């Protein structure tokens, strides 16, 4: 039976960032199941259209990829999401998997990064490995994407766990709670002397470059500096972190093990 591995991410239009983050994850996921042929899909229509228009590169949506795999005769497809939370983009994959399920003998889907209580604890340990040495009065601030979906609560949950455990970092979101103003206010009251800004995103793309690290007046760097807290941005996506890549591999293995048990 022909077997495939489909790795699905939001996507990026930055080629170097794609290589360092998405390709790095794909490589390790493929190595974990060498009996499967590797394929890629993006969930962002905007990025897919931009790559097609600008570079002549075609990337499938998850639905297109599954249709192509079915046409090519693949009967067993393992899908791994590289999304951070179980939000709209992940639900898009779930819907398309359900639609295509009748065309395969087996379809398995590995969960996003933050899907269980253990994931939060593991992610904190993974993040510690990429954090710079900190003075006692310094902290790292992680920038999440945020969402209108109720899964946005994942960012607040991670932020709360960090605070409760005395972890020297905070989490905010660009498009939902916790907003950067809340973090600036709290860190000012704590007497934090400086912060390091890092993306809590698979890739360091537009949000990290413009909303976090730029000199624009509403960027996080500018706003922390204006509040008297010097901010140093770091432009590396979570896909560059080996411990984060290992979490995605573990999620794929869990999904495949659960499918084997269900079939037994």
C-alpha positions as CSV (number, residue, x, y, z in Angstrom):
1,X,0.0,0.0,0.0
2,X,1.5,3.4,-1.0
3,X,2.0,5.6,2.0
4,X,2.5,9.4,2.2
5,X,3.3,12.0,4.8
6,X,1.7,15.4,4.3
7,X,3.1,18.3,6.3
8,X,0.7,21.2,6.6
9,X,1.7,24.7,7.8
10,X,0.3,28.2,7.5
11,X,3.1,28.9,5.1
12,X,5.5,31.7,4.4
13,X,6.6,33.7,1.4
14,X,10.2,34.2,2.8
15,X,12.4,31.5,1.2
16,X,15.2,31.5,3.8
17,X,12.7,31.4,6.6
18,X,10.9,28.5,4.9
19,X,14.1,26.6,4.7
20,X,15.1,27.2,8.3
21,X,11.7,26.4,9.8
22,X,9.2,24.6,7.6
23,X,11.8,22.5,5.7
24,X,13.6,21.7,8.9
25,X,10.4,20.3,10.4
26,X,9.5,18.4,7.3
27,X,12.9,16.8,7.2
28,X,12.7,15.5,10.8
29,X,9.1,14.3,10.3
30,X,10.0,12.5,7.1
31,X,13.0,10.9,8.9
32,X,10.6,9.6,11.6
33,X,8.6,7.6,9.1
34,X,11.0,6.7,6.2
35,X,8.4,4.3,4.6
36,X,6.3,7.4,3.6
37,X,6.8,9.8,0.7
38,X,6.8,13.5,1.8
39,X,4.4,16.2,0.5
40,X,3.7,19.8,1.6
41,X,0.6,22.0,1.9
42,X,-0.1,25.5,3.2
43,X,-3.3,26.7,4.7
44,X,-2.9,30.4,3.8
45,X,-4.5,31.2,0.5
46,X,-2.8,34.6,0.6
47,X,0.7,33.1,0.8
48,X,-0.1,30.5,-1.8
49,X,-1.3,33.2,-4.2
50,X,1.7,35.4,-3.5
51,X,4.2,32.6,-4.2
52,X,2.4,31.7,-7.4
53,X,2.3,35.3,-8.6
54,X,5.8,36.4,-7.5
55,X,7.8,33.2,-8.0
56,X,5.8,30.9,-10.1
57,X,5.8,28.4,-7.3
58,X,2.6,26.3,-6.7
59,X,1.9,25.0,-3.2
60,X,-1.2,22.9,-2.6
61,X,-3.9,23.6,-0.1
62,X,-4.5,20.5,2.2
63,X,-7.6,19.6,0.1
64,X,-5.7,19.9,-3.2
65,X,-2.8,17.8,-1.7
66,X,-5.2,15.1,-0.6
67,X,-7.0,15.0,-3.9
68,X,-3.6,14.7,-5.7
69,X,-2.4,11.9,-3.3
70,X,-5.7,10.0,-3.9
71,X,-5.2,10.4,-7.7
72,X,-1.6,9.1,-7.4
73,X,-2.8,6.0,-5.6
74,X,-1.8,6.7,-2.1
75,X,-4.1,4.8,0.3
76,X,-2.5,5.6,3.7
77,X,-1.7,9.2,4.4
78,X,-0.3,10.7,7.7
79,X,-0.9,14.4,8.1
80,X,1.0,16.6,10.5
81,X,0.0,20.1,11.3
82,X,2.7,22.6,12.1
83,X,0.2,25.1,13.5
84,X,0.7,26.4,17.1
85,X,-2.9,26.3,18.3
86,X,-6.1,24.4,17.5
87,X,-7.6,27.5,15.8
88,X,-9.2,28.3,12.4
89,X,-6.3,27.2,10.3
90,X,-6.2,23.8,12.0
91,X,-10.0,23.4,11.8
92,X,-9.7,24.0,8.0
93,X,-7.4,20.9,7.8
94,X,-9.8,18.9,9.9
95,X,-12.8,19.7,7.6
96,X,-10.8,18.9,4.5
97,X,-9.6,15.6,6.0
98,X,-13.2,14.6,6.8
99,X,-14.2,15.5,3.2
100,X,-11.5,13.3,1.7
101,X,-11.6,10.4,4.2
102,X,-13.7,8.1,1.9
103,X,-10.9,8.1,-0.7
104,X,-8.3,6.6,1.6
105,X,-7.9,3.4,3.5
106,X,-6.4,5.4,6.4
107,X,-5.9,9.1,7.1
108,X,-4.3,10.2,10.4
109,X,-3.9,13.7,11.6
110,X,-1.3,14.9,14.1
111,X,-2.2,17.7,16.5
112,X,-0.9,21.3,16.6
113,X,1.9,22.3,19.0
114,X,-0.3,23.3,22.0
115,X,-2.9,20.6,22.2
116,X,-2.5,19.1,25.7
117,X,-1.4,20.1,29.2
118,X,1.9,18.3,28.7
119,X,2.5,20.3,25.5
120,X,2.6,23.6,27.5
121,X,5.1,22.2,30.0
122,X,7.3,20.8,27.1
123,X,7.1,24.0,25.1
124,X,8.4,26.0,28.1
125,X,11.4,23.7,28.3
126,X,11.9,23.9,24.6
127,X,11.8,27.7,24.7
128,X,14.3,27.8,27.5
129,X,16.8,26.3,25.1
130,X,16.6,29.2,22.7
131,X,16.5,32.0,25.3
132,X,19.6,34.2,25.7
133,X,21.3,34.5,29.1
134,X,19.2,36.9,31.2
135,X,20.1,39.3,34.0
136,X,17.9,39.0,37.1
137,X,15.9,42.0,36.0
138,X,15.4,40.9,32.3
139,X,12.7,38.8,30.7
140,X,11.9,37.4,27.3
141,X,8.6,38.4,25.7
142,X,7.2,35.9,23.1
143,X,4.9,37.2,20.4
144,X,2.1,34.9,19.4
145,X,-0.1,35.5,16.4
146,X,-3.4,35.6,18.2
147,X,-6.8,34.6,16.8
148,X,-10.5,35.5,16.8
149,X,-11.1,31.7,17.4
150,X,-11.7,30.7,21.0
151,X,-8.3,28.8,20.8
152,X,-6.7,32.2,21.4
153,X,-6.9,31.3,25.1
154,X,-3.8,29.1,24.5
155,X,-1.6,32.2,24.6
156,X,-3.0,33.4,27.9
157,X,-2.7,29.9,29.3
158,X,1.0,29.7,28.4
159,X,1.6,33.2,29.8
160,X,-0.2,32.3,33.0
161,X,1.8,29.1,33.5
162,X,5.0,31.0,32.9
163,X,4.1,33.5,35.6
164,X,2.9,30.8,38.0
165,X,6.1,28.8,37.7
166,X,8.5,31.8,37.9
167,X,9.6,31.3,34.3
168,X,11.5,34.4,33.1
169,X,9.2,35.1,30.1
170,X,5.8,36.4,29.1
171,X,3.5,35.7,26.2
172,X,1.4,38.3,24.2
173,X,-0.5,38.1,20.9
174,X,-0.7,40.5,17.9
175,X,-4.3,39.9,17.2
176,X,-5.9,39.0,20.5
177,X,-5.4,38.8,24.3
178,X,-2.9,39.2,26.0
179,X,-2.2,42.5,24.2
180,X,1.3,44.0,24.3
181,X,0.0,47.0,26.5
182,X,-0.9,44.5,29.3
183,X,2.6,43.0,29.2
184,X,4.3,46.5,29.1
185,X,2.2,47.6,32.1
186,X,2.9,44.4,34.1
187,X,6.6,44.3,33.4
188,X,7.0,48.0,34.2
189,X,5.4,47.4,37.6
190,X,7.7,44.5,38.2
191,X,10.7,46.7,37.5
192,X,12.0,44.7,34.5
193,X,15.0,46.5,33.1
194,X,15.1,45.1,29.6
195,X,13.3,42.5,27.4
196,X,14.2,40.2,24.6
197,X,11.5,39.8,21.9
198,X,11.0,36.5,20.2
199,X,8.3,35.1,17.9
200,X,6.0,32.4,19.3
201,X,5.3,31.4,15.6
202,X,6.6,28.6,13.4
203,X,8.4,31.1,11.1
204,X,9.8,34.6,11.6
205,X,7.7,36.2,8.9
206,X,5.8,39.5,8.5
207,X,4.5,39.7,12.1
208,X,7.9,39.1,13.5
209,X,9.8,41.5,11.1
210,X,7.2,44.3,11.1
211,X,5.0,44.1,14.2
212,X,7.7,42.9,16.6
213,X,11.2,44.0,15.5
214,X,10.8,47.0,13.2
215,X,11.3,50.7,14.0
216,X,7.7,51.5,13.2
217,X,5.9,53.5,15.9
218,X,3.5,50.7,16.8
219,X,6.0,47.8,16.8
220,X,6.5,46.0,20.0
221,X,10.2,47.0,20.1
222,X,9.3,50.7,19.7
223,X,6.5,50.5,22.4
224,X,8.7,48.8,24.9
225,X,11.5,51.3,24.3
226,X,9.1,54.2,24.7
227,X,8.0,52.7,28.0
228,X,11.6,52.8,29.2
229,X,12.2,49.1,28.8
230,X,14.9,48.5,26.2
231,X,13.9,45.7,23.8
232,X,16.2,43.4,21.8
233,X,14.4,41.5,19.0
234,X,15.5,38.0,17.9
235,X,14.2,36.9,14.4
236,X,14.1,33.1,14.7
237,X,10.9,31.0,14.2
238,X,10.0,28.0,16.5
239,X,10.9,25.7,13.6
240,X,14.5,26.5,14.2
241,X,14.3,25.0,17.7
242,X,15.2,21.3,17.7
243,X,13.1,20.6,20.8
244,X,10.0,22.1,19.1
245,X,10.6,20.0,16.0
246,X,10.8,17.0,18.3
247,X,7.4,17.9,19.7
248,X,5.8,17.8,16.2
249,X,7.5,14.4,15.6
250,X,6.0,13.1,18.9
251,X,2.5,14.4,17.9
252,X,2.8,12.5,14.6
253,X,3.9,9.3,16.4
254,X,1.0,9.6,18.8
255,X,-1.5,10.0,15.9
256,X,-0.1,7.0,14.1
257,X,0.0,4.8,17.3
258,X,-3.6,5.8,18.1
259,X,-4.6,4.8,14.5
260,X,-2.9,1.4,14.8
261,X,-4.6,0.7,18.2
262,X,-8.0,1.7,16.7
263,X,-7.4,-0.7,13.8
264,X,-6.3,-3.6,16.0
